Amino acid sequence: MIDDQLAQIVLVRKSLMDHWRKRQENLKVEMEEENNKVESSLRHEKYKYEQQIAQMEKHKTDLLNDRNRKYEDL
C-alpha cells in the first residue's frame, strides 16, 4: 500500500517535471522568435535610416551643383 502511494507521488512529480521542462522549451522558442522579430525590425529601421541619409546626401549634392552652376553663369 505504501509503495503504491509512493509510486503515485513519484509519477506526479515526474509529470510535473516533464511539464515544467516542456514549458521551459516553449519559452525558449518563444524568446528566440521574439528576438528574431526585434532583430529584423532593427535591421529594417537601420535600412530606412540609411536610405534617408542617402537621399539627403543626394539632395545636398544636387543643391550644391545647382548653386555652383548658377555661380559660374554669373
SEVEX-650884 format. One record per residue (C-alpha): x negated, y negated, z negated; residue number from 1; residue in three letters. Coordinates in nm, 2 decimals, decimal comma. Layout:
R      c1      c2      c3   nr  rest
R       X       Y       Z  NUM   ALA
...
END
This chain:
R      c1      c2      c3   nr  rest
R    0,00    0,00    0,00    1   MET
R   -0,28   -0,25   -0,09    2   ILE
R   -0,47   -0,15    0,23    3   ASP
R   -0,16   -0,23    0,43    4   ASP
R   -0,13   -0,57    0,27    5   GLN
R   -0,50   -0,64    0,31    6   LEU
R   -0,47   -0,54    0,68    7   ALA
R   -0,19   -0,79    0,73    8   GLN
R   -0,39   -1,07    0,57    9   ILE
R   -0,69   -0,99    0,79   10   VAL
R   -0,47   -0,97    1,10   11   LEU
R   -0,31   -1,30    1,02   12   VAL
R   -0,64   -1,48    0,96   13   ARG
R   -0,78   -1,33    1,28   14   LYS
R   -0,49   -1,45    1,48   15   SER
R   -0,52   -1,80    1,32   16   LEU
R   -0,89   -1,80    1,40   17   MET
R   -0,82   -1,69    1,76   18   ASP
R   -0,56   -1,96    1,79   19   HIS
R   -0,80   -2,22    1,65   20   TRP
R   -1,07   -2,11    1,90   21   ARG
R   -0,83   -2,13    2,19   22   LYS
R   -0,72   -2,48    2,08   23   ARG
R   -1,08   -2,59    2,05   24   GLN
R   -1,15   -2,46    2,40   25   GLU
R   -0,84   -2,65    2,53   26   ASN
R   -0,95   -2,97    2,36   27   LEU
R   -1,30   -2,94    2,51   28   LYS
R   -1,15   -2,90    2,86   29   VAL
R   -0,92   -3,20    2,80   30   GLU
R   -1,21   -3,41    2,68   31   MET
R   -1,41   -3,32    2,99   32   GLU
R   -1,12   -3,41    3,21   33   GLU
R   -1,08   -3,75    3,03   34   GLU
R   -1,45   -3,81    3,06   35   ASN
R   -1,43   -3,74    3,43   36   ASN
R   -1,14   -3,98    3,47   37   LYS
R   -1,33   -4,25    3,28   38   VAL
R   -1,65   -4,20    3,48   39   GLU
R   -1,45   -4,20    3,81   40   SER
R   -1,28   -4,53    3,70   41   SER
R   -1,61   -4,69    3,61   42   LEU
R   -1,76   -4,59    3,95   43   ARG
R   -1,46   -4,73    4,13   44   HIS
R   -1,48   -5,06    3,93   45   GLU
R   -1,85   -5,08    3,99   46   LYS
R   -1,80   -5,03    4,36   47   TYR
R   -1,53   -5,30    4,37   48   LYS
R   -1,76   -5,54    4,18   49   TYR
R   -2,05   -5,47    4,42   50   GLU
R   -1,81   -5,53    4,72   51   GLN
R   -1,71   -5,87    4,57   52   GLN
R   -2,07   -5,97    4,52   53   ILE
R   -2,15   -5,87    4,88   54   ALA
R   -1,85   -6,08    5,01   55   GLN
R   -1,96   -6,38    4,80   56   MET
R   -2,32   -6,35    4,93   57   GLU
R   -2,19   -6,33    5,29   58   LYS
R   -1,96   -6,63    5,23   59   HIS
R   -2,26   -6,83    5,08   60   LYS
R   -2,48   -6,74    5,37   61   THR
R   -2,21   -6,84    5,62   62   ASP
R   -2,16   -7,18    5,44   63   LEU
R   -2,54   -7,24    5,43   64   LEU
R   -2,57   -7,15    5,80   65   ASN
R   -2,28   -7,38    5,89   66   ASP
R   -2,43   -7,67    5,69   67   ARG
R   -2,77   -7,62    5,85   68   ASN
R   -2,62   -7,63    6,19   69   ARG
R   -2,44   -7,95    6,11   70   LYS
R   -2,75   -8,10    5,97   71   TYR
R   -2,95   -8,00    6,28   72   GLU
R   -2,68   -8,16    6,50   73   ASP
R   -2,73   -8,50    6,33   74   LEU
END
